[in-house]
Each structure stands twice: as structure tokens, then as C-alpha cells.
Amino acid sequence: MFNSPSPPRPASSVPKAPPPGSIPQPRRDDGVPHETVPDWNNIGLFTAGIALGAILGASVALLWAPASGDETRERIGRRVRGQQDDEDVWDELARELELAATESEADAEEEEMRDAVKT
């Protein structure tokens, strides 16, 4: 009862649709199945979309980078050339410490000004 064979389906005279992204070629009369050729318009459009996305992504990343343009270009250049020497690391650390010191001095002066205005 449960394993009863299904009735045979009639053969369809409607040809099968070609796979998406391909252009069907005319059938030959010799009975050989038809070939499909890639649709280069769709492939080119897809490739252009990938390239445009990569360019836009890199542009947004550079615009919203946490460092200035000169610093970012310098860092990228050093990484590309592979010049991450010990001296570069120490120089960069010294620059960051100087920047932190000037920022803390500016904050301290600002607090002194606020205190002077309050009294």
C-alpha cells in the first residue's frame, strides 16, 4: 500500500530551459545535445560590480581611518616595503608618548581655566 509505484509521467514535448547565465545555441539535427555558451555580458557586469565594491570599500576605509592621511600613507608604505625595524617602533612610540603628554598638558590647563572661572 505505501510502496505502490507512482503512475508513469508522460514525456513532455516542452524543451527544458537552459541554465541561468547561459545562452542556448541552436540545436543540431544530428541528435547531439545543444551546448551553452557563457553570457559574457552578465559575467562582465558581475566583475565590474566586484571591482567597484572593492574601490568604494577602500575609499571609505581611508576616509574613516583613525590616523591622518600622511600617517596612514607612511604606515602603508612601511608595511608594503617590510621596513618595520626596531628603530621605527621606538620612534613611533616616542611620537605617541609626546602626543599623549601634550594632550594631558592641554587637559590640565583647561581644568585650571575652568577652576579659575568658577571662583
Protein Blocks (a to p, Z undefined) as FASTA:
>chain_A
ZZpccddddddfbdcdddehiacddddfkopacdddddfklmmmmmmmmmmmmmmmmmmm
mmmpcbdfklmmmmmmmmmnopacfklmmmmmmmmmmmmmmmmmmmmmmmmmmmmmmZZ
